[in-house]
Amino acid sequence: MRSAQRRALVGLLTVTALTLAACSSGGDSGGDPNAPVTLTINVFGDNFSLPADRSLYDEYERTHTNVKIVENRSDFGAHHQNLQARLTAGSGTADLEVIEVGQIAGYVGQPDKFVNYLDQGVDAGQWTPAIVARASTADHKALIGLPTDIGGLAMCYRTDLFAQAGLPTNRDEVSALWRTWQAYVDTGNRFLSRAPANVKWFDAGGHVFTGVLGNEKETFYDGAGELIVERNPAVRAAWDLTVGAIKAGQSAALPEFTPEWNTGFQQGQFATVTCPAWMMGYIRSNAAQTAGKWDIATIPGGSGNWGGSYVTVPSQGKNTAAAVELAKWLTAPEQNVKIFKTIGNFPSQKSTWTMPEVADFVSDFFANAPAGKIFPASLANAPAQVVGPQSGIIGQTFSDALNSVEQGTDPNTAWTNAMNDIKAATGTG
Amino acid sequence: MTRSALRGSPPERLRWRPASPPRSPRRQVWRSRLYRLDVNGSPYLYVAPFFLLFGVFGLFPMIYTALISTTAWSPRRPGSEDVSVGLDNYRALLSDDNFWNALLNTVGIGLVSTVPQLLLALGIAHLLNYRLRGRLFLRMGVLVPYVTSVAAVALIFNQIFARDFGLLNWVLSPFTDAPIDWRASKAASWFAVSVMVTWHWTGYNALIYLAAMQTIPFDLYESAAIDGAGRWRQLWSITVPSLRPTIIFTAIVSTVGALQLFVEPFLFDTTRNHNGGAEREFQTVVLYLYQQFWTNGRYGYAAAIAWTLFLITVVIVLVNFLLVRRIRSADG
């Protein structure tokens, strides 16, 4: 009976919406590409997905004089929550919505709520199959998001702190220090024995954990989509390695994306940080005074991917055709390169990786490190990771659990709690 | 009696209008019916807007939440909203350690914040009741924390309670071995959240007490002063007994507010899954509800939490109410 009521309500709303659409748009639905249109785009974070300045939008508006773009930028958590609420309600989304890679799998399960780019003449071959697969349904018949950037992993480190602790500072020598994550933890112990007071080896255990798992194909889910987090030896090994490092006093225990974390960057509270390409932009904007003190080495294990986002077009929008055009443009190779040069987010377009503008790019903030070569190498080795609907939440659960270990909780208790939390987040109920 | 007198009056007034045509009895009956309807019905019409709004924004959501709480609705599983699971959510809730932990945190933080808050408010109101220089300014001043947005308050308090470069740890540094991690233990985090709550609400309660204090006849204080009672004695022997109903009112309102505590722990939290501390040290019931609803997408379970909290609140308010009645009858 409730279902019948809902259907009646939905019917009523649909009729209303259709009437309104018919009244307001007139000839618009006929597809006049030059009719004036205002496109709204919802974005999260400071610079994570798209540059916070309007440079890209301004450029698009110059070449498409009928289009006006209005951006609404909000906090990571609130952004994705609001998106889910508006999708469930059936109204209120922006014309374009940016979704983070850890969250996209949850939306892939609702493909009818998004425009399928495969019907819009998008060539999915522009990106690596792994990137495309994350925003595609299991049967590969629907692609709901176009990738903006990709978080190839490297290791950023403070050369000044390394020198004080008697470690090499040259990036090739540093990379040679940690071919494996175990070697990274061992180097951490070496660092701590001679480090300046109150300087730790890394910022937070969760980032080491993420980095270790970056070398694995299957982490929380297996290829069949089954949750294997509890019995996957790779996950347990990453946990144990991280817990060992925390117990050795290597962690500054600064939860990510908090004011304390930013202070940690500014004050040099840690010497290394797991460094996806977008982290370059984050450090630069949150700890500008540390310019020149950083360098970039390869990631232990040689590969990994953390972060990146997708541009989606919810199908409830009124201007989906124009929105798809903007989404294609925003994720095209030229724009990828512009974003990389302004904020450091690494292009997801394969074709750009060999362009001299990207390949020869060096970052002055990071002591002229050849970022354009480091990140593609990390991505080339990276396994096509299996991502499940709750991968993002599971990763955050581990970050929280490792943070509790940093605060003194017994690691076994923390593991048990994390497993229970994961069951609550992924189970029925 | 008044009513019949009123009913008789209009024709008398109309008698003097020469142009008025003779009134038909049918019309008079109609008029009197309308009049009765006006007298008896209008009050309902006047209160109707409240009940309409309450129905739309209060009653309907409550009933709808109750309905949802009997499903396993999750937006990630299309169709799950139509399948009833009976009282499974409530059963699961009763054996959910995290829920009991959240309830413990809520009650604990409630006590740690409400008791000092009301005592402080009483003291401040007592001081403000004296003839002071710039009394109006001071009275308005205590209300400033209340009108400041909680988000702004949390921003400042997050600086004060920061672990490594926080103001409070800097002040405490001569007395402690290591800086206190204010989010790492129940005691420390309850204290931090309670300070935020107390800061926000003390001024509001102080003004309510102050308003009630001004109804106490000043002669009482005068004669007490003549009898040699100091200010402290006056507070306990005159002010507090006279304020009893007001104190009970603020206690009930604060209790309900404490049970629904959300914004302060939410903004103090640094976990990205809304755990309320890495080990749920200060996750309140509403924050747990928020986590289950938003992070985990368990709409049905979150609805069950909401209803359970509602029932708990009703029980506690009823207990409060009974206590109030007892105190009143003891008075009489």
Contacts between the chains, C-beta under 8 A, distances in Angstrom:
chain1	res1	chain2	res2	distance
A	2	B	67	6.8
A	2	B	82	6.9
A	3	B	82	4.7
A	6	B	81	8.0
A	76	B	272	7.7
A	77	B	272	6.6
A	77	B	274	7.8
A	77	B	294	7.8
A	81	B	294	4.7
A	84	B	75	5.8
A	84	B	294	7.9
A	84	B	297	7.2
A	87	B	75	7.2
A	88	B	75	4.8
A	106	B	76	6.0
A	106	B	297	7.8
A	109	B	76	5.7
A	110	B	75	7.3
A	110	B	76	7.6
A	110	B	78	7.0
A	253	B	181	7.9
A	255	B	270	4.1
A	255	B	271	6.9
A	255	B	272	8.0
A	255	B	278	8.0
A	256	B	272	7.6
A	257	B	272	7.3
A	258	B	270	4.7
A	259	B	158	6.5
A	259	B	159	7.5
A	259	B	162	7.2
A	260	B	162	5.8
A	260	B	163	6.7
A	260	B	164	6.5
A	260	B	270	7.5
A	263	B	162	7.6
A	263	B	164	6.9
A	263	B	165	5.9
A	264	B	164	7.6
A	267	B	164	7.9
A	267	B	165	7.4
A	269	B	164	6.9
A	389	B	76	6.1
A	393	B	273	6.3
A	393	B	295	6.1
A	393	B	296	7.2
A	396	B	271	7.5
A	396	B	272	4.6
A	396	B	273	4.9
A	397	B	273	5.9
A	399	B	271	7.8
A	399	B	272	7.0
A	400	B	271	4.5
A	400	B	272	7.4
A	400	B	273	5.8
A	400	B	275	5.2
A	400	B	278	5.1
A	401	B	278	7.3
A	403	B	271	7.1
A	403	B	278	4.1
A	404	B	278	3.6
A	404	B	279	4.4
A	406	B	278	7.8
A	407	B	181	5.9
A	407	B	183	7.5
A	407	B	184	3.7
A	407	B	185	7.9
A	407	B	278	5.8
A	407	B	279	7.2
A	408	B	184	6.6
A	409	B	278	7.4
A	409	B	279	5.5
A	414	B	279	7.6
A	417	B	279	7.0
A	420	B	98	8.0
A	421	B	273	7.5
A	421	B	275	7.9
A	424	B	98	7.7
A	424	B	292	7.5
A	424	B	296	5.9
A	424	B	298	7.5
A	425	B	273	7.9
A	425	B	295	6.8
A	425	B	296	4.5
A	428	B	72	5.5
A	428	B	74	7.8
A	428	B	77	7.6
A	429	B	72	5.7
A	429	B	88	7.5
A	429	B	89	6.8
A	429	B	92	6.1
A	429	B	298	5.7
A	429	B	300	7.0
A	429	B	301	5.3
